[in-house]
Amino acid sequence: MYSKLVCSLCLAAAAENTNPISKVLDLLSSLKAKVVAEGEQEQESFEAFAKWCKAESTQKKFEIRDGQNQVASLSATIEKAAAQIDQLDSKIARLTKAVSANEADLDAATSVRGKEHDDYLSNDKQLVEAIDTLEGAVGVLEKALRKGASLAQVVDTPAMKAVAQTLSTVIDAAAVNSNDKHRLAAMLQSSEDAEFEAGQAPAAAAYETNAGSTSILDLLGDMLDKAEGQKADADKAEMTAQFEYNKVKQSLSDQIAFDNKQLASARKGLAAQREVKSTAEGDLQSTQKELAEDIKSDSETHDDCEKRSDEFDVSMKERAAEITALGNAAAIIQQKTGGASSQAYGLLQTQTRATRNYAELLAQITEAGHAGKDKEISALAIRVKAALATSADPFAKVKGLIAEMVERLEKKAADEAAQHEFCTAETAKSQDKKEDKESEIESLSAKIAKAQSRISSLKEEVADLQGELSNIRKTDAEMTEMRQKEHAAFLQAEKDYSDGVEGVQMALKIVRDYYAESFVQESSSKATSAGGSIISILEVAEADFSKLLTEARESEADAQTAYDQLMDEDKLDSTTKSGGVKYKTQEIGQLEKAVAENTDSRDGVSEELDAVLEYLSKLNDQCIAKPEPYEERKRRREAELDGLKNALQVLEGEAIGFLAVRRIHKHQQ
């Protein structure tokens, strides 16, 4: 307040003596200084803005680059998952089709086998009944003939009648040869005729074949041998058919089980890949949106910065032009109006105002000292009053006092300006360091977070791969154990079948040798029939054992081939996954090392930031924690200086005017 009063009082003291040209020059100088100050302030503001633009652009470019890398990575993941989904879809379709076809084949084979077995049981029942009947007929005839009865007597017996009645069912059997049916029917007809022609022998056809050389007993024996042969052939065919069915059923069942296992694994893999693809697509959409926003923000920031830069360039050019114009105007006024100003505004005009101005000046200085409570201004007022009252040359004395006060105030203002400049520079410098360190910490933290996220993802992938490797090893171990058991079973079966073939061949040799010798010695049809049946059965057994041995070896070869193929596939898969584990583990190690280094760097930068913040706090205590801002002190100090300088000018003018008055007054006297 006191500075305003001093300034206003000094200006008021010289108000009536103001030189318009000087006033214009002062205004031009003040305006020029104001324009320069505003330019410096605008320059400082623009430099801070340009620095912000640079930092913002750098940060956005990092974010855009990271977003682009993430988009590329997610796109690759989606493409890979899509390719695997297509492969798994094709595999599932192929396996589903194969399982359906194999199940249909198994159902068809089972249906055919069931019909074949039903036919066999029906035919076997008829053959068994026919064999039992024929054996009973042969036994009755042989027993009667051994007792010496004639054929007519045998036919007429109740037992033979019962046998004849039973044999009538054999005629209807599907397994009996049609020729044998006619012969057997003729025999039965003869036995019926014998009942009506007692004492007469039956016709020759009743005891002979159509060729007329075979007896009824031979006919029955021949039919019995054929029936037994047919049964043996039927049994062998049934065994072969059942074996073939069992083989087909086992093969189809194994293939269906294997395909179902592969199908379940493929469906599980398909679900996993779809989940991976869905997650990646969601992340990609979010990342692309963020990337687009970052690109847009970067473009807008760049445009704003360019616009502000252009505006700043235009403003600086206009400001320079304005400063030049003001300087030129002041120079022209000083050069061209000096003489006119002296003529128009001479010193004699101040004669009548001198005494009044001195009194007003003293009163205003005193009032300013009391109002502003400034001891120096109050002391100045006392010293000025004393000088006016006692000094021989009061003007010089007052002028000296005011000049001394101006010098002290200027020195104080210079000290305050230097302190303000120091505070401004150091604060700006420290603030820049603070922002740099915070930006660096933020960048390092982002790198650490990104690396840690990648490490977590890689560890999950490594865990998944290790789990898959463990499953492969477990499956291989189970398959190996199963293969070993199958091979051991094959070795046992091969030995059993080989021993069986060898034993049957030895038995055949013995039986053939024995029955060949027996046939020569006795020529017994019964021995020959029994030996033939045994040999036939042994031959069937030999064929079965040989066939089973061959099929067992083929099955073993197929199983070993399938096992080797599976092991090769698992080995390739294990090698690929092990390589993935190795490289991902190496990447984890590199990322962990980078995280450790970035963490150390961040800790170091944090310590530097703490030091900067501590220094800023001290600067704030020194430069900001004042009851009166520097701008207010500066404005007040400038006002004081301007007021005192004006007072000096007034005093100088008044002194000259006073002396002129004294000379005029003395001349008049």
C-alpha positions as CSV (number, residue, x, y, z in Angstrom):
1,M,0.0,0.0,0.0
2,Y,2.8,2.5,0.9
3,S,4.5,1.9,-2.4
4,K,1.3,2.8,-4.3
5,L,1.0,5.9,-2.2
6,V,4.6,7.0,-2.7
7,C,4.2,6.4,-6.4
8,S,0.9,8.2,-6.7
9,L,2.1,11.1,-4.5
10,C,5.2,11.6,-6.5
11,L,3.2,11.6,-9.7
12,A,0.7,13.9,-8.2
13,A,3.5,16.3,-7.2
14,A,4.6,16.5,-10.8
15,A,1.1,16.2,-12.4
16,E,0.9,19.8,-13.5
17,N,4.5,19.7,-14.8
18,T,4.2,16.5,-16.8
19,N,5.9,16.4,-20.2
20,P,3.6,14.6,-22.8
21,I,6.5,13.5,-24.9
22,S,8.3,12.0,-21.9
23,K,5.1,10.4,-20.9
24,V,4.7,8.8,-24.3
25,L,8.3,7.5,-24.2
26,D,7.7,6.1,-20.8
27,L,4.5,4.4,-22.0
28,L,6.3,2.9,-25.1
29,S,9.2,1.7,-22.9
30,S,6.7,0.1,-20.4
31,L,4.7,-1.5,-23.2
32,K,7.9,-2.9,-24.8
33,A,9.0,-4.3,-21.5
34,K,5.6,-5.8,-21.0
35,V,5.6,-7.4,-24.5
36,V,9.1,-8.8,-23.8
37,A,8.1,-10.2,-20.4
38,E,5.0,-11.8,-21.9
39,G,7.1,-13.3,-24.7
40,E,9.5,-14.8,-22.2
41,Q,6.6,-16.2,-20.2
42,E,5.0,-17.6,-23.4
43,Q,8.4,-19.1,-24.4
44,E,8.7,-20.8,-21.1
45,S,5.2,-22.2,-21.2
46,F,5.7,-23.4,-24.8
47,E,8.9,-25.2,-23.9
48,A,7.1,-27.0,-21.1
49,F,4.3,-27.9,-23.5
50,A,6.8,-29.1,-26.1
51,K,8.5,-31.3,-23.5
52,W,5.1,-32.8,-22.6
53,C,4.3,-33.4,-26.3
54,K,7.6,-35.3,-26.7
55,A,7.1,-37.4,-23.6
56,E,3.5,-38.1,-24.5
57,S,4.4,-39.1,-28.0
58,T,7.2,-41.4,-26.8
59,Q,4.8,-43.1,-24.3
60,K,2.1,-43.5,-26.9
61,K,4.5,-45.0,-29.4
62,F,5.6,-47.6,-26.8
63,E,2.0,-48.4,-26.1
64,I,1.1,-48.6,-29.8
65,R,4.1,-50.9,-30.5
66,D,3.2,-53.1,-27.6
67,G,-0.4,-53.2,-28.8
68,Q,0.6,-54.2,-32.3
69,N,2.9,-56.9,-31.0
70,Q,0.1,-58.2,-28.8
71,V,-2.3,-58.1,-31.8
72,A,0.1,-60.1,-33.9
73,S,0.6,-62.6,-31.2
74,L,-3.1,-63.1,-30.6
75,S,-3.8,-63.3,-34.3
76,A,-1.1,-66.1,-34.6
77,T,-2.7,-67.9,-31.7
78,I,-6.2,-67.6,-33.3
79,E,-4.9,-68.9,-36.6
80,K,-3.1,-71.8,-35.0
81,A,-6.1,-72.7,-32.9
82,A,-8.4,-72.5,-36.0
83,A,-6.1,-74.8,-38.0
84,Q,-6.0,-77.3,-35.1
85,I,-9.8,-77.0,-34.8
86,D,-10.2,-77.9,-38.5
87,Q,-7.8,-80.8,-38.1
88,L,-9.7,-82.1,-35.1
89,D,-13.1,-81.6,-36.8
90,S,-11.8,-83.7,-39.7
91,K,-10.4,-86.3,-37.4
92,I,-13.6,-86.5,-35.3
93,A,-15.7,-86.9,-38.5
94,R,-13.4,-89.6,-39.8
95,L,-13.3,-91.5,-36.4
96,T,-17.1,-91.1,-36.0
97,K,-17.6,-92.6,-39.5
98,A,-15.2,-95.4,-38.8
99,V,-16.8,-96.2,-35.5
100,S,-20.3,-96.3,-37.0
101,A,-19.1,-98.5,-39.9
102,N,-17.3,-100.9,-37.5
103,E,-20.3,-101.1,-35.2
104,A,-22.6,-101.8,-38.3
105,D,-20.1,-104.5,-39.5
106,L,-20.1,-106.0,-36.0
107,D,-23.9,-106.0,-35.8
108,A,-24.1,-107.6,-39.2
109,A,-21.5,-110.2,-38.4
110,T,-23.3,-111.0,-35.1
111,S,-26.6,-111.4,-36.9
112,V,-25.2,-113.7,-39.5
113,R,-23.4,-115.7,-36.8
114,G,-26.6,-116.1,-34.9
115,K,-28.5,-117.4,-37.9
116,E,-25.7,-119.8,-38.8
117,H,-25.6,-121.1,-35.2
118,D,-29.4,-121.6,-35.2
119,D,-29.1,-123.6,-38.4
120,Y,-26.3,-125.6,-37.0
121,L,-28.2,-126.5,-33.9
122,S,-31.3,-127.5,-35.9
123,N,-29.2,-129.7,-38.3
124,D,-27.1,-131.1,-35.4
125,K,-30.3,-132.1,-33.6
126,Q,-31.5,-134.0,-36.6
127,L,-28.1,-135.7,-37.2
128,V,-27.9,-136.7,-33.6
129,E,-31.3,-138.3,-33.7
130,A,-30.5,-140.0,-37.0
131,I,-27.2,-141.4,-35.6
132,D,-28.9,-142.7,-32.5
133,T,-31.7,-144.3,-34.5
134,L,-29.3,-145.9,-37.0
135,E,-27.0,-147.1,-34.2
136,G,-30.1,-148.7,-32.5
137,A,-31.2,-150.4,-35.7
138,V,-27.8,-151.8,-36.4
139,G,-27.5,-153.1,-32.8
140,V,-30.9,-154.8,-33.0
141,L,-30.1,-156.5,-36.4
142,E,-26.7,-157.6,-35.3
143,K,-28.0,-159.0,-32.1
144,A,-30.8,-161.0,-33.8
145,L,-28.5,-162.3,-36.5
146,R,-26.0,-163.5,-34.0
147,K,-28.7,-165.6,-32.4
148,G,-29.2,-167.4,-35.7
149,A,-32.5,-165.9,-36.7
150,S,-33.3,-165.5,-40.3
151,L,-33.8,-162.1,-41.8
152,A,-37.5,-162.7,-42.2
153,Q,-37.8,-163.6,-38.6
154,V,-35.8,-160.5,-37.6
155,V,-38.0,-158.2,-39.6
156,D,-41.1,-159.8,-38.0
157,T,-39.9,-159.2,-34.4
158,P,-41.5,-156.5,-32.3
159,A,-38.1,-154.9,-31.7
160,M,-37.5,-154.6,-35.4
161,K,-41.0,-153.2,-35.9
162,A,-40.2,-150.6,-33.3
163,V,-36.9,-149.8,-35.1
164,A,-38.6,-149.7,-38.4
165,Q,-41.2,-147.2,-37.0
166,T,-38.3,-145.1,-35.6
167,L,-36.4,-145.2,-38.9
168,S,-39.4,-143.7,-40.6
169,T,-38.5,-140.4,-39.0
170,V,-35.0,-140.7,-40.4
171,I,-36.4,-140.6,-43.9
172,D,-37.7,-137.1,-43.3
173,A,-34.3,-135.8,-41.9
174,A,-32.7,-133.2,-44.1
175,A,-29.3,-134.6,-43.5
176,V,-30.1,-138.1,-45.1
177,N,-29.0,-138.6,-48.7
178,S,-32.0,-138.9,-51.1
179,N,-30.6,-142.2,-52.5
180,D,-30.3,-143.6,-49.0
181,K,-33.9,-142.4,-48.4
182,H,-35.2,-144.5,-51.3
183,R,-33.2,-147.5,-50.2
184,L,-34.4,-147.1,-46.6
185,A,-38.0,-146.6,-47.7
186,A,-37.8,-149.9,-49.8
187,M,-36.6,-151.7,-46.7
188,L,-39.4,-150.4,-44.6
189,Q,-42.0,-151.2,-47.2
190,S,-40.7,-154.8,-47.3
191,S,-41.0,-155.1,-43.6
192,E,-44.6,-154.0,-43.8
193,D,-45.4,-156.5,-46.6
194,A,-43.9,-159.2,-44.5
195,E,-46.6,-158.7,-41.9
196,F,-49.3,-159.5,-44.5
197,E,-47.5,-162.4,-46.2
198,A,-46.6,-164.7,-43.3
199,G,-44.2,-167.6,-44.2
200,Q,-43.2,-165.9,-47.5
201,A,-39.8,-164.3,-47.9
202,P,-39.8,-160.6,-48.7
203,A,-38.8,-159.4,-52.2
204,A,-35.2,-159.2,-53.1
205,A,-35.3,-155.5,-53.2
206,A,-36.0,-155.5,-49.5
207,Y,-32.5,-156.9,-48.8
208,E,-30.5,-155.4,-51.6
209,T,-29.7,-152.0,-53.0
210,N,-30.6,-150.9,-56.4
211,A,-27.4,-152.5,-57.5
212,G,-28.5,-155.7,-55.8
213,S,-25.3,-156.3,-53.8
214,T,-25.6,-154.5,-50.4
215,S,-27.4,-155.9,-47.4
216,I,-29.7,-153.9,-45.2
217,L,-27.1,-154.0,-42.5
218,D,-24.5,-152.6,-44.8
219,L,-27.0,-149.9,-45.8
220,L,-27.6,-148.9,-42.2
221,G,-23.9,-148.9,-41.5
222,D,-23.2,-146.8,-44.6
223,M,-25.9,-144.3,-43.6
224,L,-24.5,-144.2,-40.0
225,D,-21.0,-143.5,-41.3
226,K,-22.3,-140.7,-43.5
227,A,-24.4,-139.2,-40.7
228,E,-21.4,-139.2,-38.4
229,G,-19.3,-137.7,-41.2
230,Q,-21.8,-135.0,-41.8
231,K,-22.0,-134.3,-38.1
232,A,-18.2,-134.1,-37.9
233,D,-18.1,-131.8,-40.9
234,A,-20.9,-129.7,-39.4
235,D,-19.1,-129.5,-36.1
236,K,-15.9,-128.4,-37.8
237,A,-17.7,-125.9,-39.9
238,E,-19.4,-124.5,-36.8
239,M,-16.0,-124.3,-35.0
240,T,-14.4,-122.5,-37.9
241,A,-17.3,-120.1,-38.3
242,Q,-17.3,-119.4,-34.6
243,F,-13.6,-118.8,-34.6
244,E,-13.8,-116.5,-37.6
245,Y,-16.6,-114.6,-35.9
246,N,-14.7,-114.3,-32.7
247,K,-11.7,-113.1,-34.6
248,V,-13.7,-110.5,-36.5
249,K,-15.5,-109.5,-33.3
250,Q,-12.3,-109.1,-31.4
251,S,-10.7,-107.1,-34.2
252,L,-13.7,-104.8,-34.7
253,S,-14.2,-104.4,-30.9
254,D,-10.5,-103.5,-30.4
255,Q,-10.7,-101.0,-33.3
256,I,-13.9,-99.5,-32.0
257,A,-12.4,-99.1,-28.5
258,F,-9.3,-97.6,-29.9
259,D,-11.2,-95.2,-32.2
260,N,-13.5,-94.2,-29.3
261,K,-10.5,-93.4,-27.2
262,Q,-9.0,-91.3,-30.0
263,L,-12.4,-89.7,-30.5
264,A,-12.7,-88.7,-26.8
265,S,-9.2,-87.3,-26.9
266,A,-9.9,-85.4,-30.1
267,R,-13.2,-84.0,-28.7
268,K,-11.3,-82.9,-25.5
269,G,-8.6,-81.3,-27.6
270,L,-11.3,-79.6,-29.8
271,A,-13.0,-78.1,-26.7
272,A,-9.7,-76.9,-25.4
273,Q,-8.7,-75.3,-28.8
274,R,-12.1,-73.6,-29.1
275,E,-11.7,-72.2,-25.6
276,V,-8.2,-70.9,-26.5
277,K,-9.5,-69.4,-29.8
278,S,-12.5,-67.8,-28.0
279,T,-10.3,-66.3,-25.3
280,A,-7.8,-65.1,-27.8
281,E,-10.5,-63.5,-30.0
282,G,-11.9,-61.7,-27.0
283,D,-8.4,-60.5,-26.0
284,L,-7.8,-59.5,-29.6
285,Q,-11.0,-57.4,-29.9
286,S,-10.1,-55.6,-26.6
287,T,-6.5,-55.1,-27.7
288,Q,-7.5,-53.8,-31.1
289,K,-9.9,-51.4,-29.5
290,E,-7.3,-50.1,-27.1
291,L,-4.8,-49.9,-30.0
292,A,-7.2,-47.9,-32.1
293,E,-7.8,-45.5,-29.2
294,D,-4.0,-45.2,-28.6
295,I,-3.5,-44.4,-32.3
296,K,-6.3,-41.9,-32.3
297,S,-5.0,-40.3,-29.1
298,D,-1.5,-40.1,-30.5
299,S,-2.8,-38.5,-33.7
300,E,-4.9,-36.0,-31.8
301,T,-1.9,-35.2,-29.5
302,H,0.3,-34.7,-32.5
303,D,-2.2,-32.5,-34.2
304,D,-2.6,-30.4,-31.0
305,C,1.1,-30.1,-30.6
306,E,1.6,-29.1,-34.2
307,K,-1.2,-26.5,-33.9
308,R,0.2,-25.1,-30.7
309,S,3.7,-24.9,-32.3
310,D,2.3,-23.1,-35.3
311,E,0.4,-20.7,-33.1
312,F,3.5,-20.1,-31.0
313,D,5.6,-19.4,-34.1
314,V,3.0,-16.9,-35.3
315,S,2.8,-15.3,-31.9
316,M,6.6,-14.9,-31.6
317,K,6.8,-13.3,-35.1
318,E,4.0,-10.9,-34.2
319,R,5.6,-10.2,-30.8
320,A,9.0,-9.5,-32.5
321,A,7.2,-7.2,-35.0
322,E,5.5,-5.4,-32.2
323,I,8.8,-4.9,-30.2
324,T,10.4,-3.6,-33.4
325,A,7.6,-1.2,-34.0
326,L,7.7,0.1,-30.4
327,G,11.4,0.6,-30.5
328,N,11.3,2.4,-33.9
329,A,8.5,4.6,-32.6
330,A,10.5,5.5,-29.5
331,A,13.6,6.2,-31.5
332,I,11.8,8.5,-33.9
333,I,10.1,10.4,-31.1
334,Q,13.4,10.9,-29.3
335,Q,15.2,12.0,-32.5
336,K,12.5,14.3,-33.9
337,T,10.7,15.9,-30.9
338,G,13.6,17.0,-28.6
339,G,13.7,20.6,-29.5
340,A,9.9,21.0,-29.7
341,S,9.6,19.4,-26.3
342,S,12.1,21.9,-24.8
343,Q,10.3,24.9,-26.3
344,A,6.8,23.7,-25.4
345,Y,7.5,22.4,-21.9
346,G,10.2,24.7,-20.3
347,L,11.3,24.8,-16.7
348,L,9.8,28.2,-15.9
349,Q,6.3,26.7,-15.7
350,T,7.0,25.3,-12.3
351,Q,7.6,28.6,-10.5
352,T,4.3,28.9,-8.7
353,R,4.0,25.2,-7.7
354,A,7.4,24.6,-6.0
355,T,6.5,25.4,-2.5
356,R,3.1,23.6,-2.6
357,N,4.7,20.5,-4.1
358,Y,7.4,20.2,-1.4
359,A,4.8,20.3,1.4
360,E,2.6,17.8,-0.4
361,L,5.6,15.5,-1.0
362,L,6.6,15.6,2.6
363,A,3.0,14.9,3.7
364,Q,2.5,12.1,1.3
365,I,5.9,10.4,2.3
366,T,4.8,10.7,6.0
367,E,1.4,9.2,5.3
368,A,2.9,6.4,3.2
369,G,5.2,5.5,6.0
370,H,2.4,5.3,8.5
371,A,0.0,3.5,6.2
372,G,2.5,0.9,5.0
373,K,4.1,0.6,8.5
374,D,7.5,0.7,6.7
375,K,10.2,2.0,9.1
376,E,12.5,2.9,6.3
377,I,9.9,5.1,4.5
378,S,8.9,6.7,7.9
379,A,12.6,7.4,8.6
380,L,13.0,8.8,5.2
381,A,10.0,11.2,5.8
382,I,11.7,12.5,9.0
383,R,15.0,12.9,7.3
384,V,13.4,14.8,4.4
385,K,11.6,17.1,6.8
386,A,14.8,17.8,8.7
387,A,16.7,18.5,5.4
388,L,14.0,20.9,4.2
389,A,14.1,22.8,7.5
390,T,17.9,22.9,8.2
391,S,19.8,22.2,5.1
392,A,21.4,25.1,3.1
393,D,20.6,23.1,0.0
394,P,17.5,21.1,0.9
395,F,17.0,19.9,-2.7
396,A,20.3,18.2,-2.9
397,K,19.9,16.7,0.6
398,V,16.4,15.4,-0.2
399,K,17.6,14.1,-3.5
400,G,20.5,12.3,-1.9
401,L,18.2,10.7,0.7
402,I,15.8,9.5,-1.9
403,A,18.6,8.3,-4.2
404,E,20.0,6.3,-1.2
405,M,16.6,4.8,-0.5
406,V,16.2,4.0,-4.2
407,E,19.6,2.2,-4.3
408,R,18.7,0.2,-1.2
409,L,15.4,-0.8,-2.7
410,E,16.9,-1.7,-6.0
411,K,19.5,-3.9,-4.3
412,K,16.8,-5.6,-2.3
413,A,14.7,-6.0,-5.5
414,A,17.8,-7.4,-7.3
415,D,18.4,-9.9,-4.5
416,E,14.8,-11.0,-4.6
417,A,14.8,-11.3,-8.4
418,A,18.0,-13.4,-8.2
419,Q,16.4,-15.6,-5.5
420,H,13.2,-15.9,-7.6
421,E,15.2,-16.8,-10.7
422,F,17.2,-19.4,-8.7
423,C,13.9,-20.8,-7.3
424,T,12.2,-20.9,-10.7
425,A,15.2,-22.5,-12.5
426,E,15.8,-25.0,-9.8
427,T,12.1,-25.8,-9.4
428,A,11.7,-26.3,-13.1
429,K,14.8,-28.4,-13.3
430,S,13.8,-30.5,-10.4
431,Q,10.3,-30.8,-11.7
432,D,11.7,-32.0,-15.0
433,K,13.8,-34.6,-13.2
434,K,10.8,-35.7,-11.1
435,E,8.7,-36.1,-14.3
436,D,11.6,-38.0,-16.0
437,K,12.1,-40.3,-13.1
438,E,8.4,-40.9,-12.7
439,S,8.1,-41.6,-16.4
440,E,11.1,-44.0,-16.2
441,I,9.6,-45.7,-13.2
442,E,6.3,-46.1,-15.0
443,S,8.0,-47.5,-18.1
444,L,10.1,-49.9,-16.0
445,S,7.0,-51.0,-14.1
446,A,5.1,-51.6,-17.3
447,K,8.0,-53.7,-18.6
448,I,8.1,-55.6,-15.4
449,A,4.4,-56.2,-15.4
450,K,4.5,-57.3,-19.0
451,A,7.4,-59.7,-18.4
452,Q,5.7,-61.1,-15.3
453,S,2.5,-61.7,-17.2
454,R,4.5,-63.4,-20.0
455,I,6.3,-65.5,-17.4
456,S,3.0,-66.6,-15.8
457,S,1.6,-67.5,-19.3
458,L,4.8,-69.4,-20.2
459,K,4.8,-71.3,-16.9
460,E,1.2,-72.3,-17.5
461,E,2.2,-73.5,-21.0
462,V,5.2,-75.4,-19.6
463,A,3.0,-77.0,-17.0
464,D,0.5,-78.0,-19.7
465,L,3.3,-79.4,-21.9
466,Q,4.8,-81.3,-18.9
467,G,1.4,-82.7,-18.1
468,E,1.0,-83.8,-21.7
469,L,4.5,-85.4,-21.6
470,S,3.6,-87.1,-18.4
471,N,0.4,-88.5,-20.0
472,I,2.3,-89.6,-23.0
473,R,4.9,-91.4,-20.8
474,K,2.1,-93.0,-18.8
475,T,0.2,-94.1,-21.9
476,D,3.4,-95.5,-23.4
477,A,4.1,-97.4,-20.2
478,E,0.6,-98.8,-20.2
479,M,0.8,-99.7,-23.9
480,T,4.3,-101.3,-23.3
481,E,3.0,-103.3,-20.4
482,M,-0.1,-104.4,-22.4
483,R,2.2,-105.2,-25.4
484,Q,4.4,-107.3,-23.2
485,K,1.5,-109.2,-21.8
486,E,0.1,-109.7,-25.3
487,H,3.5,-110.9,-26.5
488,A,3.8,-113.2,-23.5
489,A,0.3,-114.6,-24.2
490,F,1.3,-115.0,-27.9
491,L,4.4,-116.9,-27.0
492,Q,2.4,-119.2,-24.8
493,A,-0.3,-119.7,-27.4
494,E,2.4,-120.3,-30.1
495,K,4.0,-122.9,-28.0
496,D,0.6,-124.5,-27.2
497,Y,-0.5,-124.5,-30.8
498,S,2.9,-125.8,-32.0
499,D,2.8,-128.6,-29.4
500,G,-0.8,-129.3,-30.3
501,V,0.0,-129.6,-34.0
502,E,3.0,-131.8,-33.2
503,G,0.9,-134.0,-30.8
504,V,-2.0,-134.3,-33.3
505,Q,0.4,-135.3,-36.1
506,M,2.0,-137.9,-33.9
507,A,-1.4,-139.3,-32.8
508,L,-2.6,-139.4,-36.5
509,K,0.4,-141.4,-37.4
510,I,-0.2,-143.9,-34.7
511,V,-4.0,-144.1,-35.4
512,R,-3.5,-144.4,-39.1
513,D,-0.9,-147.1,-38.7
514,Y,-3.0,-149.0,-36.2
515,Y,-6.3,-148.9,-38.1
516,A,-4.5,-149.7,-41.4
517,E,-3.1,-152.9,-39.8
518,S,-6.5,-153.7,-38.2
519,F,-8.3,-153.3,-41.5
520,V,-6.0,-155.7,-43.2
521,Q,-6.4,-158.3,-40.4
522,E,-10.1,-158.1,-39.6
523,S,-11.6,-156.0,-42.4
524,S,-14.2,-154.9,-39.8
525,S,-16.5,-152.1,-41.1
526,K,-17.1,-151.1,-37.5
527,A,-13.3,-150.7,-36.8
528,T,-12.9,-148.9,-40.0
529,S,-15.8,-146.5,-39.2
530,A,-14.5,-145.8,-35.7
531,G,-10.9,-145.3,-36.9
532,G,-12.1,-143.1,-39.7
533,S,-14.0,-140.9,-37.3
534,I,-11.0,-140.6,-35.0
535,I,-8.7,-139.7,-37.9
536,S,-11.3,-137.2,-39.2
537,I,-11.5,-135.5,-35.9
538,L,-7.7,-135.4,-35.5
539,E,-7.4,-133.9,-38.9
540,V,-9.9,-131.3,-38.0
541,A,-8.0,-130.6,-34.8
542,E,-4.7,-130.4,-36.8
543,A,-6.2,-128.0,-39.3
544,D,-7.7,-125.9,-36.4
545,F,-4.4,-125.7,-34.5
546,S,-2.4,-124.9,-37.7
547,K,-4.9,-122.2,-38.6
548,L,-4.9,-120.7,-35.1
549,L,-1.1,-120.7,-35.0
550,T,-0.9,-118.9,-38.3
551,E,-3.6,-116.4,-37.2
552,A,-1.9,-115.9,-33.9
553,R,1.4,-115.1,-35.6
554,E,-0.4,-112.7,-38.0
555,S,-2.2,-111.0,-35.1
556,E,1.1,-110.7,-33.2
557,A,2.8,-109.1,-36.2
558,D,-0.1,-106.6,-36.7
559,A,-0.1,-105.8,-32.9
560,Q,3.7,-105.2,-32.9
561,T,3.4,-103.0,-36.0
562,A,0.6,-100.9,-34.4
563,Y,2.6,-100.7,-31.2
564,D,5.8,-99.5,-33.0
565,Q,3.8,-97.0,-35.0
566,L,2.2,-95.6,-31.8
567,M,5.6,-95.4,-30.1
568,D,7.1,-93.6,-33.1
569,E,4.2,-91.0,-33.0
570,D,4.5,-90.5,-29.3
571,K,8.3,-90.2,-29.6
572,L,7.9,-87.5,-32.2
573,D,5.2,-85.7,-30.1
574,S,7.4,-86.0,-27.0
575,T,10.3,-84.5,-28.8
576,T,8.3,-81.6,-30.0
577,K,6.8,-80.9,-26.6
578,S,10.1,-81.4,-24.9
579,G,11.6,-78.8,-27.2
580,G,8.7,-76.5,-26.4
581,V,9.4,-76.9,-22.7
582,K,13.1,-76.3,-23.2
583,Y,12.7,-73.1,-25.2
584,K,9.9,-71.8,-23.0
585,T,11.9,-72.5,-19.9
586,Q,14.9,-70.6,-21.5
587,E,12.6,-67.7,-22.3
588,I,11.3,-67.7,-18.7
589,G,14.9,-67.5,-17.4
590,Q,15.6,-64.6,-19.7
591,L,12.4,-62.8,-18.7
592,E,13.1,-63.4,-15.0
593,K,16.6,-62.0,-15.5
594,A,15.1,-59.0,-17.3
595,V,12.6,-58.5,-14.5
596,A,15.4,-58.6,-11.9
597,E,17.4,-56.1,-13.8
598,N,14.5,-53.8,-14.4
599,T,13.5,-54.1,-10.7
600,D,17.0,-53.1,-9.7
601,S,16.9,-50.2,-12.2
602,R,13.5,-49.1,-10.9
603,D,14.7,-49.2,-7.3
604,G,17.7,-47.0,-8.3
605,V,15.4,-44.6,-10.1
606,S,13.1,-44.6,-7.1
607,E,16.0,-43.6,-4.9
608,E,16.9,-40.8,-7.3
609,L,13.2,-39.7,-7.3
610,D,13.2,-39.6,-3.5
611,A,16.2,-37.4,-3.6
612,V,14.6,-35.1,-6.2
613,L,11.4,-35.0,-4.1
614,E,13.3,-34.1,-1.0
615,Y,15.2,-31.3,-2.8
616,L,11.9,-30.1,-4.2
617,S,10.5,-30.0,-0.7
618,K,13.4,-27.9,0.5
619,L,13.0,-25.6,-2.5
620,N,9.3,-25.2,-1.7
621,D,10.1,-24.3,1.9
622,Q,12.7,-21.8,0.7
623,C,10.8,-20.3,-2.3
624,I,7.1,-20.9,-1.8
625,A,6.5,-20.9,1.9
626,K,6.4,-17.1,2.2
627,P,3.6,-15.0,3.6
628,E,3.8,-12.8,0.4
629,P,4.3,-14.2,-3.1
630,Y,7.3,-13.0,-5.1
631,E,5.1,-11.4,-7.7
632,E,3.5,-9.2,-5.1
633,R,6.8,-8.3,-3.6
634,K,8.2,-7.5,-7.0
635,R,5.2,-5.4,-7.9
636,R,5.4,-3.5,-4.6
637,R,9.2,-3.0,-4.9
638,E,8.8,-1.7,-8.5
639,A,6.1,0.7,-7.4
640,E,8.4,2.0,-4.6
641,L,11.3,2.4,-6.9
642,D,9.1,4.1,-9.5
643,G,7.7,6.4,-6.9
644,L,11.1,7.4,-5.5
645,K,12.6,7.9,-8.9
646,N,9.7,10.1,-9.8
647,A,10.2,11.9,-6.6
648,L,13.8,12.5,-7.6
649,Q,12.7,13.8,-10.9
650,V,10.2,16.1,-9.2
651,L,12.8,17.3,-6.8
652,E,15.3,18.0,-9.6
653,G,12.6,19.9,-11.5
654,E,11.5,21.8,-8.4
655,A,15.1,22.6,-7.6
656,I,15.6,24.2,-11.0
657,G,12.3,26.0,-10.8
658,F,13.0,27.2,-7.3
659,L,16.4,28.6,-8.4
660,A,14.8,30.3,-11.3
661,V,12.2,31.9,-9.1
662,R,14.9,33.1,-6.7
663,R,16.8,34.7,-9.6
664,I,13.7,36.4,-10.9
665,H,12.7,37.5,-7.5
666,K,16.2,38.9,-6.8
667,H,16.2,40.7,-10.2
668,Q,12.9,42.3,-9.4
669,Q,14.2,43.5,-6.1
